[in-house]
Amino acid sequence: MEIFDDKHIKNVVFVGAHNSGKTTLAETMLFEAGLINRRGTVEGKNTVSDYHDIEHERGTSVFATPLHTEWRNYKINIIDTPGLDDFIGEIISSIRVSDTIVTVIDAKQGVEIGTEIIWNYIDKYNKPTLFVINQIDHPSANFEESYKSLKTLVGNNVVKVQYPLMVDGAQCIIDVLKMKMYKFKPEGGKPEKLEIPDDQKGIADALHNELVEKAAENDEELLELYFEKGSLNEEEMRKGIKAGMLNHDLFPVFCISALNDMGTGRLMGFIDNVAPAAADLKPAQSVEGEEIKPTKDSSTSLFIFKTLFLPNVGQINFFKVKSGEIKLNDKLTNSRTGEVETINQLFIMDGKKREAVNQLTVGDIGATIKLKNVETNDTLYSGNNPITIKPIKYPEPRMYKAVVADNKNNEEKLTEALKRIHSQDPTLVLKYSKEFNQQIIGCQGELHLATIDWALKNEYNVEAVFERPKINYRETIQRSNTANYRHKKQSGGAGQFAQVHLKIEPYYEGMPEPEGFNIRGKEEVELPWGGKLMFYNCIVGGVIDTRYLPSIMKGVLEVMESGPLTGSYIRDVRVMVYDGKMHSVDSNDISFKIAGAHAFKEAFLNANPKLLEPTLKLTVKVPEEMVGNVMTDLQSRRSIIQSIQTNDHYQILKCVTPEAELYGFSTELRSLTQGKATFNTEFSSYEPVPQHVQQQLVS
């Protein structure tokens, strides 16, 4: 296989809403370049990129799939991504290692909610981006409306490089960079190059001038040249367009029909000649604060951006060469573990097809297998100076489920399977609730959960049951109370005796010290489940020996681990032990632990105990025409709406909602808004449960 240098390697990722045509476009580009002899279809379940069983079963992309093609002395690495935001992790990791984003828009739909969600990540990473309006030959296509929706999304920095036109019943594309018209046969393929028709010259000239101005704005030399000549030639325009893309200030717009192979060759030519390569991007900073120079002569560093498990192959690690070169049998250090890994095999991946290579250079994307302990986000480096590439940050889960194996004998097998799935999908979050002895998984939505369930059944032969997770309620008190308890037990020989008098009060940060007590010692306990216990030794006259105070506190803490209302943890209480009795023979640690526990429990139940529930800060972005239904749903979930902000044609609702009420919200929101709304949450605080809810929970 030919070895390409860093200036002739282009890494592009195809992103866009569900059914916008990304997989079809990837298939057509491979066909155009001659890498495949016939084009597969999503419906025919024979495309190069959608090769997983679950993708065939569901008829949609689930995984991001690396491919490659070669076009006019350039190598184009393509990553075809899913269009549903349930699989946002696949999209984010692909965006991270790409040099240019190709955002595919369905000409029938224009910008969809999926496009908007993805655009937020593109904008965050500040990556060079071009837009492709697809399916221009469909009877329902509307190029101009699609272009307007792009301007609404991105602003005035989107600029047409092409627009579609029907001439004598034939699909044509006017290209205002080359100032030519491409006329296609019904079956597509190589077009006929023609002059722009007279009735289109005015439109094409105006668009050409707009493109020239946009290109000139991004380079001072070109701007001076433009003022001097009044125009730029094609080569100068290419330079200016690339500069604008690198500045994230210029977004070229193309039009194609991927299904009928119209305009894909021209798009590939633009990617070759104009789209930025890895060598054009600014050097990244390592976690250590060093610049990672994307040059062939630098120390080698690989960034693992994706992990996959395939039957009969095992673990495949996909990487981007961030600096230097990688060759067979190279030994690299994992910056996370410190272990040395030997690269025994190197591949270029096209779907499930592996093409063995001997080396890859900076900027390229490849894969390897049979590494010992390598995960997504790891960095492998050569030399003595550690290099750690900044990890990909994945979004927080939007829904949680408790999961158990349907057969208790398979619990360990289930846990191992979930760990394996998490290693190839970091947006699946695994947690264990010690409080409830529950295994919890967090995922991005119902569809994401369905694919996890599918993988467990079909790949790991484990049947799982998904349940509503238990809520981490807390118990506390609302007023002070005193209690005493005498523990006495005689059973021949030494007995047990202890008497404890104590007072309890609600605790809050910064409150004054207790009044009316002779404080001889204080212990502040940061509780593992949140909140504090403030424990005071207020014993006067030695009625209880100091050595028994830790036992009394231990008894109090045991009760706090299982509150008397619902068995939930108790938090934010202070306890003053001020009196009691002991026996010279029968008193011991266990006696005072028991007495302390009983006294505390009695005082707690008479101190107006209150149940607290976790509340979350909830931010919902919803189209303004749908905000009424969403607000009604939120109010039914005991949400307190704190603010409403306007962002274009969206309303952003910020509220505080009890965690218990958010179960099923992801599914309901998608139903109410046809998938056009998004939300995120973060922990807010523990707040008192309404009395009627507390009664239900206690009963």
C-alpha positions as CSV (number, residue, x, y, z in Angstrom):
1,M,0.0,0.0,0.0
2,E,1.2,3.5,-0.8
3,I,2.5,5.5,2.1
4,F,1.1,9.1,2.2
5,D,2.8,12.0,4.0
6,D,0.9,14.2,6.5
7,K,0.0,16.8,3.9
8,H,-1.7,14.2,1.7
9,I,-3.8,12.6,4.5
10,K,-7.2,14.1,5.1
11,N,-9.3,12.9,8.0
12,V,-13.0,13.6,7.7
13,V,-16.0,12.6,9.7
14,F,-19.5,12.4,8.4
15,V,-22.0,13.7,10.9
16,G,-25.7,14.7,10.5
17,A,-29.2,13.8,11.6
18,H,-30.7,10.3,11.3
19,N,-31.4,9.3,7.6
20,S,-29.5,12.3,6.1
21,G,-27.5,9.9,4.0
22,K,-24.0,9.7,5.6
23,T,-23.6,6.0,5.1
24,T,-24.7,6.2,1.5
25,L,-22.3,9.1,0.9
26,A,-19.4,7.0,2.3
27,E,-20.4,4.0,0.2
28,T,-20.5,6.2,-3.0
29,M,-17.1,7.8,-2.3
30,L,-15.5,4.3,-1.9
31,F,-17.2,3.3,-5.2
32,E,-16.1,6.5,-7.0
33,A,-12.5,5.9,-6.0
34,G,-12.7,2.3,-7.2
35,L,-12.1,0.7,-3.7
36,I,-15.4,-1.3,-4.2
37,N,-16.9,-2.6,-7.4
38,R,-20.5,-2.1,-6.5
39,R,-22.3,0.1,-4.1
40,G,-24.2,-1.4,-1.2
41,T,-27.3,0.0,0.3
42,V,-28.6,0.5,3.9
43,E,-31.8,-1.4,2.9
44,G,-29.8,-4.2,1.3
45,K,-27.7,-4.5,4.5
46,N,-24.5,-4.7,2.5
47,T,-22.7,-1.3,3.0
48,V,-19.1,-1.3,4.0
49,S,-19.6,0.8,7.1
50,D,-22.9,-0.7,8.6
51,Y,-21.7,-4.2,9.0
52,H,-22.7,-5.0,12.6
53,D,-25.6,-7.4,13.2
54,I,-27.4,-4.9,15.3
55,E,-27.1,-2.3,12.5
56,H,-28.6,-4.8,10.0
57,E,-31.4,-5.6,12.4
58,R,-32.3,-2.0,13.1
59,G,-31.5,-0.5,9.6
60,T,-29.4,2.3,11.1
61,S,-25.9,3.1,12.1
62,V,-25.1,2.4,15.7
63,F,-21.2,2.5,15.7
64,A,-18.8,5.0,14.2
65,T,-16.9,3.2,11.4
66,P,-13.5,4.2,10.1
67,L,-13.0,3.7,6.3
68,H,-10.5,5.1,3.8
69,T,-10.3,5.9,0.1
70,E,-7.7,7.3,-2.2
71,W,-8.5,10.1,-4.6
72,R,-6.0,11.9,-6.9
73,N,-2.8,11.2,-4.8
74,Y,-4.6,11.9,-1.5
75,K,-5.7,9.5,1.2
76,I,-9.0,10.3,2.7
77,N,-9.8,8.7,6.0
78,I,-13.6,8.7,6.5
79,I,-15.4,8.0,9.8
80,D,-19.1,7.3,9.2
81,T,-21.1,8.1,12.4
82,P,-24.6,7.4,13.7
83,G,-27.2,10.1,13.4
84,L,-29.1,9.5,16.6
85,D,-27.9,11.4,19.7
86,D,-28.4,8.2,21.8
87,F,-25.0,7.3,20.3
88,I,-23.4,10.7,20.8
89,G,-20.3,9.1,22.3
90,E,-19.5,7.6,18.8
91,I,-20.0,11.0,17.3
92,I,-17.9,13.0,19.8
93,S,-14.9,10.6,19.6
94,S,-14.9,10.8,15.8
95,I,-15.1,14.6,15.8
96,R,-12.2,14.7,18.2
97,V,-9.8,12.9,15.8
98,S,-11.0,14.3,12.5
99,D,-9.4,17.3,10.8
100,T,-12.5,18.4,8.9
101,I,-16.2,17.8,9.7
102,V,-18.5,17.0,6.8
103,T,-22.1,17.7,8.0
104,V,-24.7,16.1,5.9
105,I,-28.1,17.8,5.6
106,D,-31.2,16.2,4.1
107,A,-32.5,18.5,1.4
108,K,-36.1,17.5,2.2
109,Q,-35.7,18.4,5.9
110,G,-33.0,21.1,6.2
111,V,-31.4,21.4,9.7
112,E,-32.9,18.9,12.1
113,I,-32.6,18.7,15.9
114,G,-29.9,16.0,15.4
115,T,-27.9,18.5,13.3
116,E,-28.3,21.1,16.0
117,I,-27.1,18.8,18.8
118,I,-24.0,17.8,16.8
119,W,-23.3,21.4,15.8
120,N,-22.9,22.3,19.4
121,Y,-20.1,19.8,19.7
122,I,-18.5,20.9,16.4
123,D,-18.6,24.5,17.6
124,K,-17.1,23.5,21.0
125,Y,-14.1,21.7,19.3
126,N,-13.8,24.6,16.8
127,K,-13.1,22.2,14.0
128,P,-13.1,23.1,10.3
129,T,-16.5,22.3,8.9
130,L,-18.2,22.1,5.5
131,F,-21.9,21.3,4.8
132,V,-23.3,19.0,2.2
133,I,-27.0,19.3,1.3
134,N,-27.9,15.8,0.1
135,Q,-30.7,14.3,-1.9
136,I,-31.1,17.3,-4.2
137,D,-32.7,15.2,-6.8
138,H,-35.5,14.0,-4.5
139,P,-39.0,15.4,-5.5
140,S,-39.4,16.9,-2.1
141,A,-36.0,18.5,-1.9
142,N,-35.8,22.2,-1.2
143,F,-32.2,23.4,-1.4
144,E,-32.9,27.1,-0.7
145,E,-34.9,26.3,2.5
146,S,-32.2,23.9,3.6
147,Y,-29.6,26.6,3.0
148,K,-31.7,29.2,5.0
149,S,-31.9,26.8,7.9
150,L,-28.1,26.5,7.8
151,K,-27.8,30.3,8.0
152,T,-30.1,30.2,11.0
153,L,-27.9,27.6,12.7
154,V,-24.4,28.9,11.9
155,G,-24.9,32.5,10.8
156,N,-23.7,34.4,7.8
157,N,-20.4,32.6,7.6
158,V,-22.0,29.8,5.6
159,V,-21.4,30.4,1.9
160,K,-22.6,28.5,-1.2
161,V,-19.9,26.8,-3.3
162,Q,-22.6,25.1,-5.3
163,Y,-26.3,25.1,-5.9
164,P,-28.6,22.7,-7.8
165,L,-30.4,23.3,-11.1
166,M,-32.7,21.3,-13.4
167,V,-31.9,21.9,-17.1
168,D,-34.0,20.1,-19.7
169,G,-35.0,17.5,-17.1
170,A,-31.4,16.7,-16.2
171,Q,-30.0,17.3,-12.7
172,C,-27.2,19.9,-12.8
173,I,-25.0,21.5,-10.2
174,I,-23.6,25.1,-10.6
175,D,-20.1,25.4,-9.0
176,V,-19.3,29.0,-8.2
177,L,-15.7,28.3,-7.2
178,K,-14.8,26.7,-10.6
179,M,-17.6,28.7,-12.4
180,K,-18.7,25.6,-14.2
181,M,-22.0,23.6,-14.5
182,Y,-21.9,19.9,-14.0
183,K,-24.7,18.0,-15.9
184,F,-25.5,14.5,-14.7
185,K,-27.1,11.5,-16.4
186,P,-30.0,9.9,-14.5
187,E,-27.6,7.2,-13.2
188,G,-25.1,9.8,-12.0
189,G,-21.4,9.2,-12.2
190,K,-19.0,11.4,-14.1
191,P,-20.7,14.6,-15.2
192,E,-20.5,16.6,-18.3
193,K,-18.7,19.9,-17.7
194,L,-20.5,22.9,-19.3
195,E,-20.5,26.6,-19.2
196,I,-23.0,28.3,-16.9
197,P,-26.2,29.1,-18.8
198,D,-26.8,32.7,-19.6
199,D,-29.9,32.9,-17.3
200,Q,-27.8,31.8,-14.4
201,K,-24.7,33.9,-14.9
202,G,-26.0,36.8,-12.8
203,I,-26.8,34.5,-9.9
204,A,-23.5,32.6,-10.2
205,D,-21.4,35.8,-10.5
206,A,-23.0,37.2,-7.3
207,L,-22.3,34.0,-5.4
208,H,-18.8,33.8,-6.8
209,N,-18.1,37.4,-5.6
210,E,-19.5,36.6,-2.2
211,L,-17.2,33.5,-2.0
212,V,-14.2,35.6,-3.1
213,E,-14.9,38.2,-0.4
214,K,-15.3,35.5,2.3
215,A,-12.1,33.9,1.1
216,A,-10.2,37.2,1.1
217,E,-11.4,38.1,4.6
218,N,-9.4,35.3,6.2
219,D,-5.9,36.2,4.9
220,E,-4.3,39.6,5.0
221,E,-2.2,39.0,1.8
222,L,-5.3,37.8,-0.1
223,L,-7.3,40.8,1.2
224,E,-4.7,43.2,-0.2
225,L,-4.6,41.3,-3.4
226,Y,-8.4,41.4,-3.6
227,F,-8.4,45.2,-3.1
228,E,-5.7,45.5,-5.8
229,K,-7.2,43.2,-8.4
230,G,-10.9,43.3,-7.4
231,S,-11.0,39.5,-7.6
232,L,-9.0,36.3,-6.8
233,N,-8.1,33.3,-9.0
234,E,-9.2,29.8,-8.1
235,E,-5.9,28.9,-6.3
236,E,-6.1,32.1,-4.2
237,M,-9.7,31.3,-3.3
238,R,-8.7,27.8,-2.2
239,K,-6.1,29.3,0.1
240,G,-8.6,31.8,1.6
241,I,-11.3,29.2,2.0
242,K,-8.9,26.9,3.8
243,A,-7.8,29.7,6.1
244,G,-11.4,30.5,6.9
245,M,-12.2,26.9,7.7
246,L,-9.2,26.8,10.0
247,N,-10.4,29.9,11.7
248,H,-13.8,28.4,12.1
249,D,-15.1,31.5,10.3
250,L,-16.1,30.0,6.9
251,F,-18.4,27.1,6.2
252,P,-18.6,26.1,2.5
253,V,-21.9,24.5,1.3
254,F,-22.0,21.8,-1.4
255,C,-24.9,19.9,-2.9
256,I,-25.0,16.2,-3.9
257,S,-27.1,13.2,-4.5
258,A,-25.2,10.4,-2.7
259,L,-27.8,7.8,-3.7
260,N,-27.4,8.6,-7.4
261,D,-23.7,9.5,-7.3
262,M,-24.1,13.1,-8.3
263,G,-21.5,15.6,-7.1
264,T,-19.5,13.2,-4.9
265,G,-16.4,13.3,-7.1
266,R,-16.3,17.1,-6.9
267,L,-16.7,16.9,-3.1
268,M,-13.8,14.5,-2.8
269,G,-11.7,16.9,-5.0
270,F,-12.5,19.8,-2.6
271,I,-11.5,17.6,0.4
272,D,-8.2,16.8,-1.3
273,N,-7.3,20.3,-2.4
274,V,-8.9,22.6,0.2
275,A,-10.0,20.8,3.4
276,P,-7.4,21.1,6.2
277,A,-5.1,18.2,7.0
278,A,-3.7,17.3,10.4
279,A,-0.6,19.2,9.4
280,D,-2.6,22.4,9.0
281,L,-4.2,22.4,12.5
282,K,-2.7,24.0,15.5
283,P,-0.5,21.7,17.6
284,A,-2.4,20.2,20.6
285,Q,-1.2,20.6,24.2
286,S,-0.6,17.5,26.3
287,V,-1.8,17.1,29.8
288,E,1.8,17.7,30.9
289,G,1.6,21.1,29.2
290,E,3.9,20.3,26.3
291,E,3.2,21.0,22.7
292,I,2.6,17.9,20.6
293,K,4.1,18.8,17.3
294,P,2.3,17.0,14.4
295,T,5.5,16.2,12.5
296,K,7.1,13.0,11.2
297,D,10.4,13.7,13.1
298,S,8.8,14.1,16.6
299,S,8.5,11.4,19.2
300,T,5.7,9.0,18.4
301,S,2.4,9.4,20.2
302,L,-0.9,7.6,19.4
303,F,-4.3,8.6,20.8
304,I,-6.8,5.7,21.3
305,F,-10.1,7.1,20.3
306,K,-12.2,4.0,19.9
307,T,-12.3,0.4,21.2
308,L,-14.3,-2.4,19.6
309,F,-14.7,-6.1,20.3
310,L,-15.3,-8.4,17.3
311,P,-16.0,-12.1,17.3
312,N,-13.0,-14.2,16.4
313,V,-10.8,-11.1,16.6
314,G,-11.1,-9.8,20.1
315,Q,-10.3,-6.2,21.1
316,I,-9.5,-3.7,18.4
317,N,-8.0,-0.3,19.3
318,F,-8.4,2.5,16.8
319,F,-5.9,5.3,17.1
320,K,-4.7,8.5,15.4
321,V,-1.0,9.1,15.1
322,K,-0.6,12.5,16.7
323,S,3.1,12.8,16.2
324,G,6.0,10.8,14.7
325,E,5.6,7.5,13.0
326,I,4.4,4.0,14.1
327,K,6.0,0.8,12.7
328,L,5.5,-2.9,13.3
329,N,7.1,-4.2,16.5
330,D,7.5,-0.6,17.9
331,K,7.3,-0.6,21.7
332,L,5.3,2.3,23.2
333,T,4.5,3.2,26.8
334,N,0.9,3.6,28.0
335,S,0.8,7.0,29.9
336,R,-2.1,5.8,32.1
337,T,-0.6,2.4,33.2
338,G,3.1,2.9,32.6
339,E,3.1,-0.5,30.9
340,V,5.0,-1.1,27.6
341,E,2.9,-2.3,24.7
342,T,4.3,-3.9,21.6
343,I,2.6,-3.1,18.3
344,N,2.6,-6.5,16.7
345,Q,0.0,-5.8,14.1
346,L,-1.0,-2.6,12.2
347,F,-4.1,-2.2,10.1
348,I,-6.1,0.2,7.9
349,M,-9.8,-0.6,8.6
350,D,-12.6,-0.4,6.1
351,G,-15.6,-1.6,8.1
352,K,-14.8,-5.1,9.1
353,K,-12.1,-5.5,6.5
354,R,-8.5,-5.2,7.8
355,E,-5.7,-4.3,5.5
356,A,-2.3,-5.0,7.1
357,V,0.4,-2.2,6.8
358,N,3.9,-1.9,8.0
359,Q,3.8,1.7,9.2
360,L,1.6,4.8,9.5
361,T,2.8,8.4,9.7
362,V,1.6,11.4,11.7
363,G,-2.0,12.4,11.0
364,D,-3.1,9.0,9.9
365,I,-5.7,6.8,11.4
366,G,-5.2,3.0,12.0
367,A,-5.9,0.1,14.3
368,T,-4.2,-2.6,16.1
369,I,-5.1,-5.7,18.1
370,K,-4.0,-7.8,21.0
371,L,-2.7,-5.0,23.2
372,K,-2.5,-6.0,26.9
373,N,-4.3,-3.2,28.8
374,V,-5.3,-0.3,26.5
375,E,-8.6,1.5,26.7
376,T,-10.3,4.4,24.9
377,N,-8.6,7.8,25.8
378,D,-5.2,6.2,26.4
379,T,-2.0,7.6,25.0
380,L,0.8,5.4,23.8
381,Y,4.2,7.2,23.4
382,S,7.8,6.5,22.6
383,G,10.9,7.9,24.4
384,N,11.5,8.8,28.0
385,N,9.3,12.0,28.3
386,P,5.7,11.1,29.1
387,I,3.0,12.3,26.7
388,T,-0.7,12.3,27.7
389,I,-3.2,13.5,25.2
390,K,-6.2,15.2,26.7
391,P,-9.0,12.7,27.0
392,I,-12.4,13.0,25.3
393,K,-15.1,14.3,27.7
394,Y,-18.3,12.4,27.2
395,P,-21.7,13.7,28.2
396,E,-23.4,12.7,31.4
397,P,-26.1,10.0,31.2
398,R,-29.7,11.1,30.7
399,M,-31.4,8.1,32.2
400,Y,-30.4,5.5,34.8
401,K,-31.6,1.9,35.3
402,A,-30.9,-0.7,37.9
403,V,-29.8,-4.0,36.3
404,V,-29.8,-7.6,37.5
405,A,-29.3,-10.9,35.7
406,D,-32.6,-12.8,35.3
407,N,-30.6,-15.8,36.8
408,K,-28.6,-15.1,39.9
409,N,-25.9,-17.5,38.7
410,N,-25.2,-15.1,35.9
411,E,-24.6,-11.9,38.0
412,E,-20.8,-12.1,37.6
413,K,-21.2,-12.8,33.9
414,L,-23.5,-9.8,33.6
415,T,-21.0,-7.5,35.4
416,E,-18.1,-8.6,33.1
417,A,-20.3,-8.1,30.0
418,L,-21.2,-4.6,31.1
419,K,-17.6,-3.8,31.7
420,R,-16.7,-5.0,28.2
421,I,-19.5,-2.9,26.7
422,H,-18.4,0.2,28.7
423,S,-14.9,-0.2,27.4
424,Q,-16.1,0.3,23.9
425,D,-18.8,2.8,24.8
426,P,-17.7,5.2,27.6
427,T,-21.2,6.9,27.5
428,L,-22.4,3.7,29.3
429,V,-21.7,4.6,32.9
430,L,-21.5,1.8,35.5
431,K,-22.1,2.5,39.2
432,Y,-22.7,0.3,42.2
433,S,-25.1,1.5,45.0
434,K,-23.7,0.1,48.2
435,E,-26.7,1.7,50.0
436,F,-29.2,-0.4,48.1
437,N,-27.0,-3.2,46.8
438,Q,-27.9,-2.3,43.2
439,Q,-25.9,-2.2,40.0
440,I,-26.8,1.0,38.2
441,I,-26.2,1.8,34.5
442,G,-26.5,5.3,33.0
443,C,-27.1,5.7,29.3
444,Q,-28.2,8.3,26.8
445,G,-31.8,7.2,26.2
446,E,-34.2,4.3,25.5
447,L,-32.5,3.4,22.2
448,H,-29.1,3.3,23.8
449,L,-30.5,1.1,26.5
450,A,-32.1,-1.2,23.8
451,T,-28.7,-1.7,22.1
452,I,-27.1,-2.5,25.4
453,D,-29.8,-5.1,26.1
454,W,-29.3,-6.5,22.5
455,A,-25.5,-6.8,23.1
456,L,-26.0,-8.6,26.4
457,K,-28.4,-11.1,24.8
458,N,-26.8,-11.7,21.5
459,E,-23.1,-11.2,22.1
460,Y,-22.7,-12.2,25.8
461,N,-25.7,-14.6,26.2
462,V,-26.9,-12.9,29.3
463,E,-30.6,-12.0,30.0
464,A,-30.8,-8.9,32.0
465,V,-33.7,-7.2,33.8
466,F,-33.8,-3.4,33.9
467,E,-35.6,-1.8,36.9
468,R,-36.3,1.6,38.3
469,P,-33.3,2.6,40.6
470,K,-34.0,3.3,44.2
471,I,-33.7,6.9,45.3
472,N,-31.0,7.9,47.8
473,Y,-33.3,9.6,50.3
474,R,-31.9,11.0,53.5
475,E,-33.4,11.5,57.0
476,T,-32.8,14.4,59.4
477,I,-34.6,16.3,62.2
478,Q,-36.4,19.7,62.4
479,R,-36.2,20.4,66.1
480,S,-34.2,19.4,69.2
481,N,-35.1,16.6,71.6
482,T,-33.6,14.9,74.6
483,A,-33.7,11.2,75.5
484,N,-32.0,8.7,77.9
485,Y,-31.6,5.0,77.7
486,R,-30.5,2.5,80.3
487,H,-29.1,-0.8,79.1
488,K,-28.9,-3.5,81.7
489,K,-28.3,-7.2,81.2
490,Q,-27.5,-9.9,83.8
491,S,-26.8,-13.5,82.8
492,G,-24.5,-14.9,85.5
493,G,-21.0,-13.5,85.9
494,A,-20.2,-10.1,84.5
495,G,-23.3,-8.4,83.1
496,Q,-23.8,-5.3,80.9
497,F,-24.7,-1.9,82.1
498,A,-24.8,1.6,80.6
499,Q,-27.0,4.7,80.8
500,V,-26.7,7.6,78.4
501,H,-28.5,11.0,78.4
502,L,-28.2,13.0,75.2
503,K,-29.7,15.9,73.3
504,I,-29.9,16.1,69.5
505,E,-30.4,19.2,67.3
506,P,-30.6,19.9,63.6
507,Y,-27.1,20.9,62.3
508,Y,-26.3,23.5,59.7
509,E,-23.0,25.0,58.7
510,G,-21.9,28.0,60.8
511,M,-24.4,27.5,63.6
512,P,-23.2,28.6,67.1
513,E,-22.0,26.1,69.6
514,P,-24.5,24.5,71.9
515,E,-25.6,26.6,74.9
516,G,-26.0,25.4,78.5
517,F,-23.4,22.6,78.2
518,N,-19.9,22.2,79.6
519,I,-18.2,21.1,76.3
520,R,-15.2,19.0,77.1
521,G,-14.6,17.7,73.5
522,K,-16.0,17.8,70.0
523,E,-15.7,15.5,67.0
524,E,-16.8,16.5,63.5
525,V,-17.7,13.5,61.3
526,E,-17.9,14.0,57.5
527,L,-20.4,11.3,56.6
528,P,-19.6,9.2,53.5
529,W,-23.2,9.7,52.3
530,G,-23.1,13.5,52.7
531,G,-23.7,15.9,55.5
532,K,-22.2,15.8,59.0
533,L,-22.5,14.5,62.5
534,M,-21.3,16.8,65.2
535,F,-20.6,14.8,68.4
536,Y,-20.0,16.6,71.7
537,N,-18.7,15.3,75.0
538,C,-20.5,17.3,77.7
539,I,-20.0,14.9,80.6
540,V,-19.5,16.6,83.9
541,G,-18.1,14.9,87.0
542,G,-16.9,11.7,85.3
543,V,-20.3,10.0,85.4
544,I,-19.2,8.3,82.2
545,D,-15.6,7.5,81.6
546,T,-14.1,9.3,78.5
547,R,-13.0,6.0,77.0
548,Y,-16.7,5.1,76.5
549,L,-17.6,8.1,74.4
550,P,-16.3,6.6,71.1
551,S,-18.6,3.6,71.7
552,I,-21.6,5.9,72.2
553,M,-20.7,7.7,68.9
554,K,-20.4,4.3,67.2
555,G,-23.9,3.4,68.3
556,V,-25.2,6.7,67.0
557,L,-23.5,6.2,63.7
558,E,-25.0,2.7,63.4
559,V,-28.5,4.2,63.7
560,M,-27.5,6.9,61.2
561,E,-26.7,4.2,58.6
562,S,-30.3,3.0,58.7
563,G,-32.7,5.7,59.7
564,P,-35.9,4.8,61.6
565,L,-38.3,6.4,58.9
566,T,-37.4,4.5,55.7
567,G,-34.0,2.9,56.4
568,S,-32.2,5.8,54.6
569,Y,-29.0,7.4,55.9
570,I,-29.4,10.2,58.5
571,R,-27.4,13.4,58.0
572,D,-26.8,16.9,59.5
573,V,-27.4,16.2,63.3
574,R,-25.5,17.2,66.3
575,V,-25.4,15.2,69.5
576,M,-24.6,16.3,73.0
577,V,-23.9,13.5,75.5
578,Y,-24.3,15.3,78.9
579,D,-25.1,12.7,81.5
580,G,-25.3,9.0,82.3
581,K,-24.2,6.2,84.6
582,M,-21.7,3.4,84.5
583,H,-20.8,0.4,86.6
584,S,-17.3,-0.5,87.7
585,V,-17.7,-4.1,86.7
586,D,-20.6,-4.5,84.2
587,S,-19.9,-1.4,82.0
588,N,-18.1,-2.0,78.8
589,D,-17.9,-0.7,75.2
590,I,-20.7,-2.8,73.8
591,S,-23.1,-1.6,76.6
592,F,-22.5,2.0,75.8
593,K,-22.8,1.4,72.1
594,I,-26.2,-0.2,72.7
595,A,-27.3,2.6,75.1
596,G,-26.1,5.3,72.7
597,A,-27.9,3.8,69.8
598,H,-31.3,3.4,71.6
599,A,-31.1,6.9,73.1
600,F,-30.3,8.5,69.8
601,K,-33.1,6.6,68.0
602,E,-35.7,7.6,70.6
603,A,-34.6,11.3,70.5
604,F,-34.6,11.2,66.7
605,L,-38.2,9.9,66.4
606,N,-39.4,12.7,68.8
607,A,-37.5,15.5,67.0
608,N,-40.0,15.9,64.1
609,P,-38.0,13.8,61.7
610,K,-38.0,14.7,58.1
611,L,-37.2,12.9,54.9
612,L,-35.0,14.6,52.4
613,E,-34.8,13.9,48.7
614,P,-32.1,14.6,46.1
615,T,-33.0,17.4,43.7
616,L,-31.4,18.1,40.3
617,K,-30.7,21.2,38.4
618,L,-32.6,20.5,35.1
619,T,-32.0,22.5,31.9
620,V,-34.3,21.8,29.0
621,K,-33.9,23.3,25.5
622,V,-37.2,23.0,23.7
623,P,-38.7,24.6,20.5
624,E,-40.8,27.6,21.5
625,E,-43.9,26.2,19.9
626,M,-43.7,23.1,22.2
627,V,-42.8,24.8,25.4
628,G,-46.3,24.7,26.9
629,N,-46.6,20.9,26.9
630,V,-43.1,20.5,28.3
631,M,-43.9,23.0,31.1
632,T,-47.1,21.1,32.0
633,D,-45.1,17.9,32.2
634,L,-42.4,19.5,34.4
635,Q,-45.0,20.9,36.8
636,S,-46.5,17.4,37.1
637,R,-43.0,16.3,38.2
638,R,-42.9,18.9,41.1
639,S,-40.4,21.0,39.2
640,I,-39.7,24.6,40.3
641,I,-39.0,26.6,37.2
642,Q,-36.4,29.2,38.0
643,S,-35.9,31.0,34.7
644,I,-36.9,30.9,31.0
645,Q,-34.4,32.2,28.4
646,T,-34.8,32.6,24.7
647,N,-32.2,31.3,22.2
648,D,-33.2,31.8,18.6
649,H,-36.4,29.8,18.2
650,Y,-35.8,27.8,21.4
651,Q,-36.8,28.3,25.0
652,I,-34.3,27.2,27.7
653,L,-36.1,26.2,30.9
654,K,-34.0,26.1,34.0
655,C,-35.6,24.4,37.0
656,V,-35.0,22.3,40.1
657,T,-36.7,18.9,40.0
658,P,-36.7,16.0,42.5
659,E,-34.7,13.1,41.2
660,A,-37.5,10.7,41.9
661,E,-39.8,12.5,39.5
662,L,-37.4,12.4,36.6
663,Y,-37.8,8.7,36.0
664,G,-39.0,8.3,32.4
665,F,-38.5,12.0,31.6
666,S,-36.1,11.3,28.7
667,T,-38.7,9.2,26.9
668,E,-41.6,11.5,27.7
669,L,-39.7,14.6,26.5
670,R,-38.8,12.9,23.2
671,S,-42.5,12.0,22.7
672,L,-43.7,15.5,23.5
673,T,-41.3,17.2,21.1
674,Q,-40.7,14.6,18.4
675,G,-37.1,14.4,19.6
676,K,-36.5,18.1,19.1
677,A,-35.7,18.9,22.7
678,T,-32.6,18.2,24.8
679,F,-31.9,18.3,28.5
680,N,-29.1,17.9,31.0
681,T,-29.0,17.6,34.7
682,E,-26.6,18.1,37.6
683,F,-27.0,17.5,41.4
684,S,-28.5,20.5,43.2
685,S,-29.2,19.7,46.9
686,Y,-31.2,17.6,49.3
687,E,-34.6,19.2,50.1
688,P,-37.5,18.2,52.4
689,V,-40.0,15.9,50.9
690,P,-43.7,17.1,50.9
691,Q,-45.6,15.7,53.8
692,H,-48.0,13.6,51.7
693,V,-45.0,12.1,49.8
694,Q,-43.2,11.4,53.1
695,Q,-46.3,9.6,54.4
696,Q,-46.4,7.4,51.3
697,L,-42.7,6.5,51.5
698,V,-42.8,5.8,55.3
699,S,-45.9,3.6,55.0
